[in-house]
Amino acid sequence: MTDTDDDAGLPHKGAVDDSNTIEGQLTSAKGPLHPSRHLFYQLQKYVADAHYPATKAALYNHARERGAGPDTLNALGSLQRSSYGTLGEVRNELTANDG
């Protein structure tokens, strides 16, 4: 038996299926994500564990305390509503115009 017989159908050494990770989704075969979705994936790292419902100010402070960068903080600052019941509501607002 050869090495190729044992490895039939398996990914090559070092290959990683990252289609279920944020990074994998950002560079998937379907092409890059719309910029607002990319921004949301970055933003959720800082506000996913916030206590909801949360005010816009609370989300901003939560993200800032966790080291969010200017793009993330600007996105939170640009939110239109004063409070959000879930992370999904934040996502829906940020990605509403994705087309």
Secondary structure, 3 states (H helix, E strand, C coil): CCHHHHCCCCCCCCCCCCCCCHHHHHCCCCCCCCHHHHHHHHHHHHHCCCCCCEEHHHHHHHHHHCCCCHHHHHHHHCCCCCEECCHHHHHHHHCCCCC
